[in-house]
Amino acid sequence: MLRSDAITKGLQRSPNRAMLRAVGFGDGDFGKPIIGIANGYSTITPCNIGLNDLARRAEQAAHGAGAMPQMFGTITVSDGISMGTEGMKYSLVSREVIADSIETACNAQSMDGLLAIGGCDKNMPGAMLAMARMNIPAIFVYGGTIKPGKLGPCDLTVVSAFEAVGQLSGGRIDEAELLAIEKNACPGAGSCGGMFTANTMSSAFEAFGLSLPYSSTMAAEDPEKAESAARSAEVLVQAIGAGIRPRDLLTREAFENAIAVIMAVGGSTNSVLHLLAIARTAGVPLTIDDFETIRQKVPVICDLKPSGRYVTVDLHRAGGIPQVMKLLLDGGLLHGDCRTIEGRTLAEVLAEVPSEPPAGQDVIRPLSNPLYAQGHLAILRGNLAEEGSVAKISGVKNPVITGPARVFESEEDALAAILAKRISAGDVVVIRYEGPVGGPGMREMLAPTAAIIGEGLGDSVALITDGRFSGGTYGMVVGHVAPEAAVGGTIGLVQEGDSITVDAKQRLLQLNVDAEELARRRSAWSKPAPRYRTGVLGKYARLVSSSSLGAVTDLPPD
């Protein structure tokens, strides 16, 4: 029995069938499974500009496999274009809008399965949230990574342009070189090319078994990406017949696998937020501290941007995520008995993958010679982050900084100070009231972090925030500080010049002010008025949970 029988079977459904006939159904089609194709295509961003071609290939393949595909659109916003502006407040919000829209379309139309196609930071976890909510057979098709831009011998990504702004401010390049970087950073279709958020999430989805092997690192413009989209539709039709559902695959062990892969490839801090949200939706017990537990066991074995040398197409040529997972499996760091959407176990998927990375490349290293002995996403706690915070410590030469707080109430104010050279080595930059509630929307802070790198301060300045960081961020940065300032978190009590310790070794984020003084400041603190009272941002601020719970908007009432 199919879910779609509710709209296709019985005399009383004659009007329903009449509507379906108008969109292409014939007499023999009403017993076929109806597959929703959630198409994130738009011309807003290069990440999504190629998705429609993939959706059409998937549509054709679904027809050929004996299903009836129905395509519908879902939104996207471009983090890279909205970065550093008020528009960035809508980025994380869009994850919830996307999840809501996919759930709404699929459940309203009684669809039997979902093939979601996305290529940007939020339509990927948004789709996965919808899959976990509905628990109908589903597969994710990644739109693919962009190929690197070229300027002389250098590979460029969009982060190169952000860092170039700081380099210009620091007198390290001139305006002509800045313009050359701008013109060459993004050469075509695809998601940002390093191990930034989109490629991190695609890697996690492949580890979950909800995307096909090798698909998470394919280039958007290469023919194999379209072939993978078609194959995904065929696999989904088989999964509907076999009754394989997302929550069958999204087990605790599958989340541990995804976290291990994220650590091994040096993935984005945003993955912590998104995996917590997906786990909560799937009913899987997962906490922010689980990331720290796995981090201590799993080394970073991939030398990828933003802190490394290579881009995602280089990782693909070296064997992609299957090669990474095979090394982890052989090292006892992966659960090989987890099932995939194809009906195979992960160990079966990886059976033919070599146990050693290919010779003649150093994108993927063996476990015996890692880039870093432990993972790069550390969970810091202390009186500044009682619910936890996320530090990305890959490439950090100085893992401990104690210095004076430089306090800013917004990202814009902090960026202006950095570019005006008012930030010095040893400072701890604090950007607050940018959390899920306070922003609202938890903006990413790529502009100030890239400016710090561009100014040459990446090893000597720490930055902490209750907002987020882009997947392109690196350096001594700590985000997701919870509780956030807007709900009374200690970060809202910091004063200019206070001593703060950021210690990645001890996993400590500490405001060095005595308890009596903090109590006095807390009694004098008052909750600020919301920045938005109506519209989607006002609604989001009223509903959203703490970042330590994934910043979701559908927590059940107490």
Summary of the structure (lengths in Angstrom):
residues: 558
radius of gyration: 23.3
end to end distance: 36.4
largest distance: 76.9
contacts: 2178
relative contact order: 0.11
helix: 42%
strand: 16%
